[in-house]
């Protein structure tokens, strides 16, 4: 039996075909544009997702299809399943006032208790409130609300459905009870009948992108965590039980494994920070790696705060800003590169520490993303986290996980654990460098002082400037 995984991403659809033993048979991808009609807005046409999915399927063999995709996006449908407006995406930032309204209506403590999260602009619920306020005519025509990959499901099968993992990112879902939250929907005056039926990922054959990627990397039980060095950085772990962080500094969602939950910390600039540096100072990957490798851990006091696009974990501060500190005349391009790698590693450490506070006991990390191609960076991350990192044979991430979910739904595998045991294989591993671990422990303590020191003066009323 062939298994097909489709991942409906922000830049395009990626598709994979695998065998029942996890062998990669074929891949396909098809891109589409991102619309930014105003600063801070991010939208896409759902029809573009469907056209891209069709194009990928045409280049793949037939098989059981599983879905994953970008989370939190708002797709509103009217009569006869007609799209009413472009989808508002996860990275759209227009809904700050609506987030405050949600936390006031539901109560912040109760919202975190029910949904595992606080109201953030990327989530689905604030987008609905924005639509009600700013586009009331469109809002009044809504018959159904879907998430991005579920619109593709609708076009593919005619079925309106979703899974608990993806629904967890709407802020309308009771994550502890794994069902739509009547209490939240009532408080926000959002009709429950707009929301599709929800089931476990193994029944739906689908999951949000991070949960699907975790399945594809074998992160389906305690001990093994996912470390993503993509444009953004993620540390993802299966929780021993539903346990939201009291301050919602990490996201807590239903996992794709039935009856389980996961928590993840998200930093907004990881490999993206190194890409920014390459744009600013020039240079190629190999040169960066060689020049950074000349410098010792700690880079003679040079540190980097990776808050180039604000930050989510642990600060939830869209106004956070990045910085290099401790510069000297000795520091060169390689020093800037190594400091950037170390700053991102410490940002990932922030997330890991919060997960440990929720009961996670990490023994190994499965690492993925573009940054995972750098041997030096992996040594730095492993040493900063004091954690062995492993790379798997498949680099297809969410699409690979979606294919495994399709196999479970079709009965090819008894459960996700069997799918992972048969199909996910470790390619190599990277151990912490013993001489670096203590250096990075001290460096992390210094790193934690950067964020408060970099906040604007008006956020530090205790600081009074001395007259000259």
N, C-alpha and C positions, 0 to 999 in steps of 0.2 A: 504493500500500500504506500502510495506517495502522499506526503503531507505538505501543504502549502501554508506559508505564513505571510500575511500582508501587514505592514506597519504604515499607518497613515500619519506621516510626520509633518513637521512644519515646513520643510523645504520640498518634500516629495513623498511618494509612496515607494517603499522598498519591499520586494517580494523574494521569497526563497522557496525552493522545493527541496525536500530532504527525504531520505529513505526511512524505513521503520527502525533503522539502527543509527540514525542521525547523520548519515553521509550526505554531504551537500551535492545535490544533483544539478541545480541551476539557480541563477539569481537574475533579478531584473529590477530596474528602478526607473521612475518617471517623475520629473520635477514639475513644479507649478509656482506661480508668483505669490508673494506676500504683499498685501496692500496696507499702506500706512497713510490713510486719508488726512489725519491730523497728527501732530506730535503726541507720542505716547499711545496711539491707537495701533491695533494690529488685527487685520481681518483677512479672510479668504473666502472664495466662492466654493461652497460644497460640491458644485458640479465639477470643479477642477479635481477634487479628490476622486470622484467617481470615474472621470475620464482617465486619470492616472492609474487607478486600480484596474480598469479594463485593459489598459495598455500593458501593464505588468502581467496580468493573467494570460494575455495572448502570447506572451513569450515564455510562459512556464508550462510544464506538463499538467495534465488534469490530476486532481487529488482532493482530499479533504482540506477545507480552507479554515484557517484560524485567523483572528484579527487582533491587532493591537493598534495603539495610536496615541497621539498627543492628547493629554488630559485637559479637562476644565473648559474646553471650548463650548460656546453656546450656538446651537443650531436650532432655529425656530421654524416650524412648519405650520402652514395653514391647512385649509380644506384640500382634500385630495393629495396630501403630503407635499404640497408645493412649498419651496423655500421662500420665506418672506423677506429675507435680507441677507447680506453676507454674514458668515459666522464671525463672532468675536472670540479671539484666541486667548490662550493661556498667558501670553506675554503682554496683553493689553493692560494699560495702566489708568484707564479713565475713571475707575469706579471707587476712588477713595472715599467720597461722601457716602456712597451706598454701603461700603464696608462699616463705616461708623454707625450708620443707621441699623444695620443687621445686629451689631454687637449691643446696641441700645435696646432694640426690640426683644431679642432673645435673652440678653444678658451674657457677658463674656464668659463667665465661669460655666454657665449652663451650656453655651454654645460649644465650648471645648469638651465638656463632659459628653455631649451627644455626638458631635461630629469629629472629635479628635483634633480639631484645628480652630484657629481664630479666623476671622474674615480677612482675606487678602484679595487684592484687586484681580489676581489671576483666576480666582474660583468662579464657578458658574452662577451661583445665586446673586451676587452683586450685579452681574451683567443683566439679569432679568429685571432687577429693580431700576437699573439705569434705563433700560428700554421702556419700562412703564412710565418713567418720568420724562424722558426726552423724545420718545417715539411712540406716544400713546395709541396712535392709529394702528401701527404694526402690532403693538402689544395686544390690542383688542381682537386681532385676527388669529392669535395663536391657538392651534389645536393640539400641538405636540412639541415637546422639547427633547432633543437628542444630543449626544456627544459625537465628536467628529467621526470616529471609526464606526459608530452605530448608524450613521447616515449611509455609509458604504454598505453596511449589513442590510439596511432597508432596501437599497437599490439592487443588491445582489440577490436577496432572498424574499423580499416583500415583508419581512418580519421586523416589527418594532420591539427591540429588546436591548438590554445592557447587562453588565456583570457587576458584582459587588465591588470589585477592585476599582473600576473606572468610576462608578457612581459615588465612591467615597470622596472624590475630588470635587463634587458639586456644591458642598456645604448644605445640601438638602437631605443628606443620608444619615441615618442613625447607624454609625459605624460599629457600635457595640452590638446592636441587635441585627445588623446586616439587612436593613430594610429602609425604605423611604421614611423620613421622620415627619409624622403628622404634626408634631409639636412645632418644628421649625417652619414647615410649610404654612401652618395656620398663623404663626406669628408674622410671617412675611406676606401673607395673603396670596400665596401661590397655589393654584389648584393641583391637587395630587393627580388628577386624571390626565394632566399634561405629561406626566413622567412615565417612561416605558416600564414594562415588567422587568424585574431584576432577578438574576439567578447567580449561582456560583460560576466562576470562570470555567470550570470543567464541564458544566452544562451548556454555557453560552459559547464555549470555544473562543474566548476572548479575554482581554485584560487591558488596562491602561499600560502605557509604554514602559514605565519603570518596573511594574510588577511582572510584565511579560519578559523584560530583559533579565530580571532576577531568575525567572524560571529557566530562561535560555542559558544562564550561567550556573545553574544548579544551586541557587540560593533559595532553598525551600524548607529549611529547618534551622534549628539552633546551631551556633558555632561559626557558620560560614556567612560572611557579610559581603555585600557587593560594594566595590569602590569604583566609581565612574570618573574618569579623567577626560570628559568631553568638554565642549565649549563651557558648560557649567560643570560643577562637581557634585557628586552625590555619594553619600554613604547610606546604605540600605541594609536593614537587618530584620529578620523575623522576630517578632516579640513572643515571649513565653505566654502572654495573655494580653487582652486589651488594656492598655495603660497609656493614656495621653499624658504628655508633658504638661504640667500645671500652667506653664506660660506659653504653651504651644510653640516652642522654639524649633521643634521638629514636627513634620507631618506624620500623623498616624492614620493609616488607611487599612481596609481589608486587603489581605494578600490574595493572590490567585489560587493559593492552596486552600481548599474549603475549610472553614472553621478556624482560620488563622489570620493574624494581623501582621502588619509590618510598620516600622517607623523609618523615616528617612530624613536626613539633613541635606539641605541643598544650598550650595554656594554658587553665586551667579557668575563668577569669573574664575574658571580653572584653566583649561587649555586655551580658552579665549584670552586670558591675560598674556600668555606667551605669544599668541597671535598678534595681539595689540603691540607688544614690545617689538616683534619682528617688523611690523609696519613702521614703527617710530624710528628704530635704529638700523634697520636693514639686516641682511644676513640670511643664510639658509640653515635648515635644520641641522645638518652635519656640523657646520661651523659652530652653531650654538652649543651643540653637545660637547664638542672638543674644547671650546673656550671655557665653558662652565665647569668642565671636569678638572681644570687646572686649579680651581679655587677650593679651599678646604671648607668643611661644614661650618656654617655660621658666617662665612664670607667676610671675616675680619670685622664683624659688627654691623654689616649692611643687612637691613631687613626690608621686606616688602609687604605692605597691606593690600590685599587683592580686591579691594572694594571699588572696582572700576565702574560698576553699574548698580551701585547700591549693594545691599546684602539681604539675604533671607535668613539663613541660619548662621549664627545664633541670634543675630541682632534685629531681624525684621525691620530694617531701616533703608528705605529707598534713597535717602539722602547721604548714606555713607559714601566716603570717597577714599581712593587709594593713595598710596604714597611710598616712596623710597626714603628710608631714614638711615642715618649712620654713614653717609657717603664720605669718602676721602679721595685725595688725589690718586691713590693707588688703584681705585676701582675702575674697571674697564667694562666693555660690553659683556664679556664672559661673567663678570661679577654680577651685573644686572640680571643676566639670565639665571644664574644659580640662585640669587636671592628671590627671583620670581617663582622658581620651582619650589623653593623652601616655603615661601609665603603661602602658596596654594596647598602644600602638604600640611601646614599648620591649620589652614582653614578646614581641611578635611578632618584633622584631629579634633577641632571644635565639635564637629558633628558626632564623631565617634564617642567623645566624652559624654555628650548628652544621651546617646543611645545606651551607653553603659549605665547611666543613671536610671534608665527604664528597665534594667535587668538584663540587657544584652551582654553575653559573654563571648566575645569574638576570639576565635582561635586561628582563623585564616580569612584572607580577603580575596575575592575573585575580582580581578581588575580588568576594566575595559575602557573603550574610548580612544580617541586619537592620541592623547598623551601617553597611553600605555605602550606606544611604539618606542618610547625613549627609555633605554636601559638605565641611564643615569637618573632620570626622574623617578623611575620605579624604585631604585635603591633609596633615594631620598624619602619617598613616601613610605616605603616599608620601614625605614629607620625612624621616621617621625611618628608613625603609628605603633612602632614596636610590634609589627605584625607581618607574618609571611604573606606574600601576595602570589596568586596563581593566575596564569592566563589559560583560557580554554582554547580548544582547537577551532571552534566556531567563533567568528567575529561578527556574526549577523545579528546579535543582540535581540531586540524586541521581536523581529520577524521570526527568528529561530524559536523563541519562546512561544509565539503564537502558533507555530506549526506543531509544537509539542502539545499545546492545549487542544488543537484539532484532533490529534491522535488519541488523547484521553476521551474526548467527547465521542469519537467514533468507536471506542472500545478496543483500539489497538493496544493501549496500555491500561492496566487496571487503575492506575492513579498517577498523579504527577511524579511521585517518588520513583515509580518504575520507569516513567519516561526519562527522567533525569539519569537514572542508573544506566539505562541502555544507550543514551544518546549524547550525554555531556561528558566530554573527556578533557582532562587537564593536559595542556601542551608543555608548560614549563613553570618554574616558580622563581621568585626573587625573595631572598631572605634579608632581614635587616642587617646592616653592616655594624658589627658589635662596637667598633670604635666611634661610630656616629650616634648611637642611641642616646648616650648620656649628654652629648653636645646638643642634640635636638631637644632633649628634655629641658635643658636650661634655656635654649632658644625659644621654646614654646612659651615658657613663663614670661619672657620679654615680649613675645608677639602679642600676648593677651593684653598688654598695656597699650598697644597701638590704637585700638579703636576708640577708647575713651579720650585719649590724648588728641585724636584727630577730629573730634566732634567740634562743630562751630562754637565760638565763644559764647553765643547767646544761650547755648545748652549747658554752659558751665557757670551758673550765676555765682558760684563760690569763688571763681577766679576773678580777682580785681587787678587790673593792670597798674603797675607802679608808674608814677609820673617820671618823665625823663630827668 
